[in-house]
């Protein structure tokens, strides 16, 4: 199952790479697009839930790293009241 790193730019301009155990993030987000903070968090929840489901379907257990990614996104999002989050791009891992 290909893993994907997502290049995220937060409302304050800081950037980080976030992990997805599945390419589902490429279906949920568009590279170069910006999303209102609340929408980005909601879409991240959708993507990480589906990614974990795919891992469970394939390996028989949910993906704890997808849950950790979502927790990290939700935690970082609490630093901001509003603003847009940009998905700058994706990088597939081997």
TORMI-143728 format. One line per 2 residues: their letters; for each residue y, z, x of C-alpha. Coordinates in steps of 0.02 Angstrom, whole numbers. Example, Ala and Ser with C-alpha at 12.3 -4.5 7.8 and 13.67 -1.06 7.14 Angstrom:
<pts>
AS> -225 390 615; -53 357 684
</pts>
This chain:
<pts>
XX> 0 0 0; 163 -53 83
XX> 290 85 111; 475 46 93
XX> 628 130 167; 786 115 62
XX> 957 114 146; 1068 220 32
XX> 1255 245 46; 1318 399 -46
XX> 1490 414 -130; 1565 496 25
XX> 1512 349 134; 1368 439 219
XX> 1207 341 235; 1025 384 243
XX> 856 299 236; 747 364 95
XX> 559 339 84; 456 258 -52
XX> 267 245 -44; 275 85 -146
XX> 373 -76 -164; 418 -23 -341
XX> 592 24 -276; 623 -161 -246
XX> 592 -190 -432; 703 -46 -488
XX> 850 -71 -370; 940 -226 -306
XX> 991 -236 -123; 1180 -232 -109
XX> 1205 -160 -283; 1302 -3 -325
XX> 1250 120 -459; 1345 263 -540
XX> 1278 426 -469; 1188 483 -627
XX> 1109 312 -651; 1052 307 -470
XX> 967 477 -489; 884 424 -653
XX> 823 260 -578; 760 353 -425
XX> 662 468 -539; 586 317 -626
XX> 544 232 -460; 468 385 -376
XX> 366 429 -531; 295 253 -537
XX> 266 251 -349; 170 414 -360
XX> 70 347 -507; 22 194 -406
XX> -36 303 -262; -137 410 -381
XX> -215 255 -458; -265 190 -287
XX> -312 350 -194; -349 476 -331
XX> -203 595 -301; -15 589 -330
XX> 103 559 -185; 186 717 -123
XX> 305 615 -15; 372 526 -171
XX> 404 697 -248; 490 754 -88
XX> 598 596 -87; 652 627 -266
XX> 690 810 -229; 797 755 -81
XX> 892 627 -185; 923 753 -323
XX> 980 883 -196; 1100 765 -109
XX> 1168 705 -276; 1222 883 -319
XX> 1353 870 -181; 1451 745 -284
XX> 1532 755 -455; 1545 567 -478
XX> 1549 408 -380; 1439 260 -343
XX> 1284 251 -236; 1250 87 -149
XX> 1076 25 -109; 1119 -70 50
XX> 946 -139 81; 760 -113 106
XX> 645 -106 256; 458 -122 231
XX> 346 -16 339; 177 -75 400
</pts>
